[in-house]
Amino acid sequence: MPRVNGEVVCPRCGTKMEYRVEIEFGENGAKRIRYYYRCPRCGYRENDLTIVVKRDGAGKIIIEKEEYVKVAVPVKEET
């Protein structure tokens, strides 16, 4: 994610992005928690992390974590 002065900015329009969380309730009590950056101006979205919480057949809690690889994009610093 491009950063300017330590803040994450949208690669499309350069607006400061918001860090958001959404929770999706699935079958059998499973939950998918998504963390992502979203641009309030153009709607661009960049996934950061997804966590899936569910129970196995024996009732034990299973937590799965998905991280997304980020590619460095050079951004010109504002002066």
C-alpha positions as CSV (number, residue, x, y, z in Angstrom):
1,M,0.0,0.0,0.0
2,P,1.4,3.4,-0.9
3,R,2.0,5.7,2.1
4,V,2.4,9.4,2.3
5,N,3.6,10.9,5.5
6,G,2.9,7.6,7.3
7,E,-0.7,7.3,6.1
8,V,-2.1,4.7,3.7
9,V,-3.3,6.4,0.5
10,C,-5.4,5.1,-2.4
11,P,-3.4,4.0,-5.4
12,R,-6.1,5.3,-7.7
13,C,-6.9,8.8,-6.4
14,G,-4.4,9.5,-3.6
15,T,-7.1,10.0,-0.9
16,K,-6.4,8.8,2.7
17,M,-7.8,5.3,3.1
18,E,-10.0,4.1,6.0
19,Y,-9.2,0.8,7.9
20,R,-12.3,-1.2,8.2
21,V,-13.6,-4.5,9.6
22,E,-16.5,-6.6,8.6
23,I,-17.9,-9.8,10.0
24,E,-19.7,-12.4,8.0
25,F,-21.7,-15.1,9.8
26,G,-21.7,-18.4,7.9
27,E,-23.0,-22.0,8.3
28,N,-22.8,-23.9,11.5
29,G,-21.7,-20.8,13.5
30,A,-18.6,-20.1,11.4
31,K,-17.5,-16.5,11.3
32,R,-15.3,-14.8,8.7
33,I,-13.7,-11.5,9.9
34,R,-12.2,-9.3,7.2
35,Y,-9.8,-6.4,7.8
36,Y,-9.3,-4.1,4.8
37,Y,-8.5,-0.6,3.6
38,R,-11.2,1.3,1.7
39,C,-11.0,4.6,-0.1
40,P,-14.0,6.8,0.9
41,R,-13.7,8.7,-2.4
42,C,-13.5,6.1,-5.2
43,G,-14.4,2.9,-3.3
44,Y,-11.1,1.1,-4.0
45,R,-10.6,-1.8,-1.6
46,E,-7.4,-3.5,-0.5
47,N,-7.6,-6.7,1.7
48,D,-5.3,-6.9,4.7
49,L,-6.2,-9.9,6.7
50,T,-9.0,-12.5,7.0
51,I,-9.7,-14.7,10.0
52,V,-12.1,-17.6,10.0
53,V,-13.4,-19.0,13.3
54,K,-15.3,-22.2,13.4
55,R,-15.8,-25.4,15.4
56,D,-14.8,-28.9,14.3
57,G,-16.8,-32.1,14.8
58,A,-15.6,-32.5,18.4
59,G,-16.6,-28.9,19.3
60,K,-13.1,-27.5,19.4
61,I,-12.6,-24.0,18.1
62,I,-10.5,-23.7,14.9
63,I,-8.9,-20.4,13.9
64,E,-7.6,-19.9,10.3
65,K,-5.7,-16.8,9.3
66,E,-5.2,-15.6,5.7
67,E,-2.8,-12.8,5.1
68,Y,-2.4,-11.0,1.8
69,V,1.0,-10.3,0.2
70,K,1.5,-6.6,-0.5
71,V,3.7,-5.4,-3.3
72,A,5.6,-2.2,-2.6
73,V,4.6,0.7,-4.9
74,P,6.9,3.7,-5.0
75,V,5.0,6.9,-4.2
76,K,6.4,10.4,-4.6
77,E,6.5,12.2,-1.2
78,E,4.6,15.5,-1.1
79,T,6.7,18.6,-0.3
